[in-house]
């Protein structure tokens, strides 16, 4: 079902949706950027289409809505434990195609990687998605190379112009929210998608771990990376976490266990009891991340983990480019394999 609707009438439909859903979308937070005179674009609850930033890439992905940065798993005393009351309200998230592909990766990790994660599943079952048409590539995006520039696995799809919203409804359960609002005309709607990025990535399918693990190439990142972890936190497919037990000041025998986002790039991530740590060099951590995104994950699930959103390149304070790293690695793989054939 597709149709054109004026923005004010789409807002009426949003009003109907908000009776049953918390609606999240990329929103500009004035003065909340890296510096006091810059903005930040993050996912927050919205009530009108005018609040949605369609023109810029969100600094964070939708991930923080369905996979909270900090999540209390249970409260405990020395004798008992209890899970917190969970929010039962449904969630509707506006996002772009690359991020929707990122959702599939998160689902794989938390729902199809052995035992299902009950905390993630409890949220995930309540979420529906609106794909926002994306016709022009943003800086550092390489979604076309990753095959994530287009998706059809959405509940609603929309395009937008100055006065109208063009809606494609794939989920019949959402039609009722538009029944009582005025529709301009019925027509076929397909969310716009990027056809070409300025940044292009070539991923070698001939990577041999024993040949690349000790390349001098990785040492560059030991010198440049400052292990801040920003690349992991903005990534829509990074899913690592750590556990923290928080004990209350007024009762040291009671507290709560929290799941908190973690980063494979920071100091201490691989530390074990007794003090030993793996991947002590930052170049080793970069190798681990890159290989997981373009090689290891694909061996398990059949497609690359990276979706080409380019956020890691956007936020790196040392201007380390993930896409450039992958292209360099692919060239080195060809060189190494060519030398082996001589």
C-alpha positions in Angstrom: 0.0 0.0 0.0 1.5 3.3 -1.1 0.3 6.9 -1.0 1.2 10.5 -0.8 0.3 12.5 2.3 0.9 16.0 3.4 3.2 16.5 6.3 0.5 17.8 8.7 -1.6 14.7 8.0 1.4 12.5 8.4 1.8 14.1 11.9 -1.8 13.1 12.6 -0.9 9.6 11.8 2.2 9.9 14.0 -0.1 11.0 16.8 -2.1 7.9 16.3 1.0 5.7 16.3 2.3 7.3 19.5 -0.8 6.0 21.3 0.7 2.5 20.9 4.4 3.2 20.1 7.4 5.1 21.4 8.6 6.7 18.2 12.3 7.3 17.7 14.1 9.0 14.9 17.4 11.0 14.2 17.0 14.3 15.9 19.3 17.3 16.1 20.4 18.1 19.7 21.5 21.8 19.6 24.8 22.5 21.3 25.3 18.8 22.3 28.1 18.0 19.9 31.8 17.4 20.5 32.3 21.1 21.1 29.9 23.7 22.7 29.1 25.3 19.3 28.4 22.0 17.5 25.3 19.9 17.4 24.8 16.1 17.8 22.3 14.0 15.9 21.1 11.1 17.9 18.0 8.9 18.2 15.3 10.3 20.5 11.6 10.2 20.9 9.8 12.5 18.4 6.2 13.6 17.9 6.3 15.2 14.4 8.1 14.7 11.1 9.7 18.1 11.4 11.8 16.9 14.3 13.4 14.2 12.1 16.8 15.1 10.6 16.6 13.8 7.1 19.6 15.8 5.8 22.5 14.5 7.9 23.9 11.2 9.1 23.1 10.5 12.8 26.3 10.5 14.9 25.1 7.4 16.7 23.1 4.6 15.2 19.7 3.3 16.2 21.5 0.7 18.3 21.2 2.6 21.5 17.4 2.3 21.4 17.3 -1.5 21.3 20.6 -2.2 22.9 20.9 0.3 25.8 24.3 1.7 26.6 23.7 0.7 30.2 21.1 -1.9 31.1 20.2 -3.2 34.5 19.7 -7.0 34.2 18.7 -7.7 37.8 18.9 -6.4 41.4 20.4 -8.5 44.1 20.9 -8.9 47.8 23.0 -11.6 49.5 19.9 -13.8 49.7 17.8 -13.1 46.6 17.7 -11.4 43.1 14.9 -9.9 41.1 14.6 -8.7 37.5 13.5 -5.1 36.9 10.1 -4.3 35.5 10.3 -4.1 31.8 8.7 -1.5 29.6 6.0 -3.2 27.6 5.4 -0.3 25.1 6.0 -1.0 21.5 8.8 0.9 19.6 8.8 2.4 16.1 12.2 3.5 14.8 13.0 5.7 11.7 16.3 4.7 10.2 18.2 4.3 6.9 18.8 1.1 4.9 22.4 0.6 6.2 21.2 0.7 9.8 18.4 -1.7 9.0 21.0 -4.1 7.7 22.9 -3.5 10.9 19.9 -4.8 12.8 20.2 -8.1 11.1 23.8 -8.4 12.4 22.7 -7.6 15.9 19.9 -10.2 15.7 22.5 -12.8 14.5 24.7 -12.1 17.5 22.0 -12.0 20.2 19.4 -14.4 18.8 21.1 -16.8 16.4 24.5 -17.3 18.0 23.7 -20.1 20.4 21.3 -19.3 23.2 19.0 -16.4 22.7 19.7 -13.3 24.8 16.4 -12.8 26.8 17.0 -9.1 27.6 17.6 -8.2 24.0 14.8 -10.4 22.8 12.3 -8.7 25.2 13.0 -5.4 23.5 13.5 -6.7 19.9 10.0 -8.3 19.8 8.4 -5.0 20.4 10.1 -3.0 17.6 9.0 -2.0 14.1 11.0 -0.1 11.6 10.5 2.8 9.2 13.1 3.0 6.4 13.9 6.6 5.4 14.6 7.2 1.8 18.3 8.0 1.3 19.1 9.2 -2.2 22.4 11.0 -1.7 25.5 9.5 -0.1 27.0 11.1 3.0 30.7 11.7 3.7 32.6 8.4 4.3 29.6 6.2 3.4 30.4 3.0 1.4 27.1 1.2 1.7 27.0 0.4 -2.0 30.2 -1.6 -1.7 28.7 -3.5 1.2 25.4 -4.1 -0.5 23.5 -2.4 2.2 22.3 0.7 0.3 18.9 -0.9 -0.2 16.5 -2.9 2.0 13.0 -4.3 1.7 12.7 -5.7 5.2 10.9 -2.7 6.7 7.4 -2.2 8.1 7.0 1.3 6.7 9.1 3.0 4.0 9.0 6.8 3.4 10.4 9.5 1.1 10.0 13.2 1.8 9.9 16.5 0.1 9.2 20.0 1.2 5.4 19.5 1.7 4.7 15.8 1.4 5.6 12.4 2.8 5.4 9.4 0.5 4.6 6.2 2.4 4.9 2.5 1.6 3.1 0.2 4.1 4.4 -3.3 4.2 3.0 -4.2 7.6 -0.7 -4.5 7.4 -1.0 -3.9 11.2 0.1 -0.3 10.6 -2.6 0.6 8.1 -5.1 1.4 10.7 -3.1 4.4 11.9 -3.5 6.1 8.5 -7.2 5.2 8.0 -8.5 8.4 9.5 -6.1 10.8 8.0 -6.4 12.5 4.7 -4.4 10.9 1.8 -3.6 13.0 -1.2 -3.3 10.1 -3.7 -2.5 6.5 -3.9 0.6 5.5 -5.8 3.5 3.1 -5.8 6.3 4.1 -3.4 9.8 2.8 -3.1 12.2 4.3 -0.5 15.0 6.1 -2.4 18.4 4.6 -2.1 22.0 5.5 -2.8 23.3 4.2 -6.1 27.0 5.3 -5.8 29.3 6.4 -3.0 32.4 8.5 -3.4 34.2 6.0 -1.1 34.5 2.5 -2.6 35.7 -0.6 -0.8 37.2 -3.7 -2.2 37.2 -6.7 0.1 39.5 -9.6 -0.8 37.9 -13.0 -0.7 41.4 -14.6 -0.6 42.4 -13.6 3.0 44.6 -16.2 4.7 44.9 -15.4 8.4 48.4 -16.9 8.8 49.6 -14.7 5.9 48.3 -11.3 7.2 48.4 -11.7 11.0 52.0 -10.4 11.4 52.0 -7.8 8.5 54.0 -4.7 9.4 50.9 -2.9 8.0 49.2 -3.2 11.4 52.0 -1.4 13.2 50.8 1.9 11.7 47.7 1.7 13.9 49.7 1.0 17.0 51.3 4.4 16.5 48.1 6.3 15.4 45.2 4.8 17.4 44.6 6.3 20.9 42.3 3.4 22.0 39.3 5.7 22.7 36.7 3.2 21.5 34.6 5.8 19.6 34.5 3.7 16.5 32.9 0.8 18.4 30.3 3.0 20.1 28.9 4.6 17.0 29.0 1.4 14.9 25.6 -0.2 14.3 27.0 -3.7 14.3 29.4 -3.7 17.3 27.8 -5.7 20.1 30.4 -6.3 22.7 29.6 -5.6 26.4 31.0 -6.0 29.9 29.2 -6.6 33.2 29.3 -4.3 36.2 28.1 -5.1 39.7 27.1 -1.9 41.4 26.9 -2.0 45.2 24.7 0.6 47.0 26.3 2.9 49.5 23.5 2.6 52.0 23.6 -1.2 51.9 26.9 -2.8 50.7 25.1 -6.2 50.5 22.7 -5.1 47.9 23.1 -3.8 44.4 22.4 -4.4 40.7 24.1 -6.0 37.8 24.4 -3.9 34.6 25.3 -4.7 31.1 27.4 -1.9 29.6 28.8 -1.3 26.1 32.4 -2.3 25.7 35.1 -1.7 23.1 37.6 -4.2 21.7 39.9 -1.2 21.0 40.4 0.0 24.6 43.0 -1.0 27.1 41.9 -3.8 29.4 39.3 -5.3 27.1 41.1 -8.6 26.8 42.5 -8.7 30.3 42.0 -12.0 32.3 42.0 -12.8 35.9 45.7 -12.8 37.0 46.5 -9.8 34.9 47.4 -11.4 31.5 46.0 -9.6 28.5 45.7 -10.5 24.8 46.2 -7.9 22.0 48.2 -5.5 24.1 49.2 -3.5 21.0 46.6 -1.2 19.4 47.6 -2.5 16.0 46.6 -6.0 17.1 43.2 -4.7 18.2 42.7 -2.9 14.8 43.5 -6.2 13.1 40.9 -8.0 15.3 38.2 -5.5 14.5 38.9 -5.3 10.8 39.0 -9.1 10.4 35.8 -9.5 12.3 34.0 -7.0 10.2 35.1 -8.3 6.8 36.2 -11.9 7.2 35.5 -13.8 10.4 31.8 -12.9 10.7 31.1 -13.8 7.1 32.6 -17.3 7.7 29.9 -17.8 10.3 26.9 -16.0 8.9 27.5 -15.8 5.2 27.9 -12.0 4.8 30.0 -9.2 6.0 29.4 -7.6 9.4 30.3 -4.1 8.3 27.4 -2.2 6.6 29.4 0.7 5.3 27.8 3.5 7.3 31.2 5.2 7.6 30.5 6.4 11.2 33.9 5.0 12.4 35.7 7.2 9.9 33.5 10.2 10.9 34.3 10.1 14.6 38.0 9.0 14.8 40.0 11.8 16.4 43.1 10.5 14.7 41.5 10.4 11.2 42.0 6.6 10.9 39.9 5.4 8.0 38.4 2.0 8.2 37.5 1.9 4.5 41.1 2.9 3.6 42.4 0.2 5.9 40.3 -2.4 4.2 41.5 -1.3 0.8 45.1 -1.3 1.9 44.7 -4.8 3.3 43.1 -6.1 0.1 46.0 -4.8 -1.9 48.5 -6.5 0.5 46.6 -9.8 0.3 46.9 -9.7 -3.4 50.6 -9.0 -3.1 51.2 -11.7 -0.6 49.3 -14.3 -2.5 51.1 -13.3 -5.7 54.5 -13.8 -4.1 53.4 -17.2 -2.9 52.7 -18.2 -6.4 56.2 -17.4 -7.6 
